[in-house]
Amino acid sequence: MIRRLYDWTLALAATRHAMWALFLVSFAESSVFPIPPDVLLIPMVIARPRKAFEIAALCTVGSVMGALVGYWIGFGLFEQVGRPVLEFYGKDAYFDDFAVRYNEWGAWAVLIAGVTPFPFKVITILSGSTGLNLTVFIISSIIARAFRFFLVAGLLWKFGEPMREFIERRLNLLFVLFCVLLVGSFALVRFI
């Protein structure tokens, strides 16, 4: 099922509706869709390098708008769906404690999930359910998603097709390592 969905998404990059498809995939991926927009972004930038940054901007806007939908899902449906489940299992008090701790570090969670392969939709929904400050959420989402999509587009624009394999195979690992080093550095500074 996922492979067919992936192939279908990739085929959209070759159509005349590719920009709309990229926007919709970027939008949906931030709240419910399982395939990342990079599947469309990469071949579109390879095919049209002059539009690399326009493509990255569209991808960023779609993703942040979709993130707001994810936030709303968490915020709007938590009381109706999430809290009754937690109450049934006697865990509702734990959630309130978790929400306070999450919101202390929520901006970092959004930033890290926004640039790594971690499913961004999980963080967008979680941010809404814990009531993470909406301004913090939006700013963190814009920074993370713009960083990710503009970096990919910039590398493809500069180095072209040879960069495609590197991005598809290793860029996610580099994003994860970058985030581990960044968070580790802040933790080290805090405890020294």
N, C-alpha and C positions, 0 to 999 in steps of 0.2 A: 504494500500500500504506500509506504513512505517513498520507496524508489519510484513508483509511478508518479507520485505527486512531485518529486524532485525533477524527474524528466519533463513533466508537463510544465513546471515552472521555468526550467532551462529553455524549453522550446519557445516560451513567450519572448525571450530576448531577441529572437530573429524576426519578430512580427513588426508591423508598422505601429502597433499599439504598445510597443515595448516600454515607453515612458510611463504610460498609464499603468501598465502591468507592474512596473517597478514600484510606483507609488502605492498601489494596492497591496502588493506583497510586503513592502516595508511597513505599511500601516497595520496590516493583519498580523504580521510576525510579532509585533510588540505587545499583542494582547491574546491571540489565540492560534495563529498559524505556525506549524512546526518547521517550515523551511526558511532559512535566513535569506535576506535580500541579496546577499553577496552572490548567490547563484545567478541572479540577473545582472547585478552591478558589474561583475567581472567581464562577462562576454560583451556587455554593452560598451564598456570603456575601451576594450580591445578593438571593437568594431568602429567606434567613433571617438578616438582619443582627443579630438578638439573639444568635445563636449564633456570631458571627464569630470570637471568640477561642477558643471550644471547637473550632471547625472548624480554626483555625490550629494549635492544640495537637495535635489528632489528626494533622494533616498533618506536623507536626514529629516526633512520636513515630514515625510510620510511616517517615518518611524516614531518621531516625537508625538505626532498627532495620535498614532496608534497607542503609544504609551499612555496618553491621557485616557483613552478608552479602557486600557488595562487598569489604570488607577481607579477609574470610575467603577469598574467591575468589582474590584476589591472593596472600595468604599461603599458602593450602593448595595451590594449583595451580601456583605459580610453579616450584617444583623439578621437577615432573613435565612441565610444558608449556613454560614460559617459558625456564628455564635451558638445556634441550637445544637450543632454537632459537638462543639466543645463542651457545652453544658451537659449533654447526654453522657459524655465520657468523664465529666467532672474536671475538665481542664480549662475552664473559662478563666479562672484566676491566673493560671500560668500564662495565658495569652496576654493579659493586661501587663504583666511583668515583662514579657517578651517584647511587646509593642513599645514600651518605654526604652528598653535597651536598643531595639532596632532603630528607633527614631533618633537616638543619639548618634548612631553611625550610618543612618540611612543614605545620606549623600554618597558615602563611600560605596555602599552596596550598589546603588544605581550606577555610579561611575564604573565600578569593576564589571558588573553584569553587562553594561552597555558596550564594553570593548572586548570582552572575552566571549568564548563560545557558550558560556552559561546562558540558559534560556532567559532572555530579557523579560519575557512575559511573566515569568514567575516573580521577578522583582517588581514589575509594575503593579501587579495585582496585590502583592504583599505590601507594597508602599501605600496603596489605597486602604487596605484593610487595617493597617496600623495607624492610619491618619498622618503619615509623614507630611510635613509642611509642603503644600502644593508648589510654592515658589522654589523651594529647595529641590523638589522633585523635577520640576521643569528645567531649571538651570543645569542640574546634574545630567539629565537626559540629553539636553542639547549638546553639552560639552562631550559626553561620552560617545554619542552617536556620530556627531560631526568628526570627532577625532578618528573614529574607526573608519567611516566611509570615505573621508577625505584622504586619509593615509593610504587606503587601498587604491583609490582613484589616482592619487598622486604617484604612487609607485608604478602603476600600470601606464600612466601617461608618460612618465620619464623613461621606463625601461621596456615597455611593451610586452609582447607575447612571452619572452623568457621569464618575466616576473610572474606570469600567471601560475605556472607550476609551483613556484615558491610560495605564493600566497595560498593556493589551494591546499598545499601540504604542510606548510610550516608557520604561517602567519598567526594562526590561532594559538599555537604553542608559544610564540613570541609574545603575544598579548598577555597570556596567562603568566609567563615569567616576568614581564614588565609589572603587572599588577602585584605579584608576590613580592617583588623587590620594592615596589613603592610602599605597600602596606608594611612590609618588614622594616623598611627604613624609618617610617613614622613610629612604629612600635618601639624600635630600638632607641630613637631619640626620646620618646616619652618615658622610657624606663631608665635612661642614663642620667 
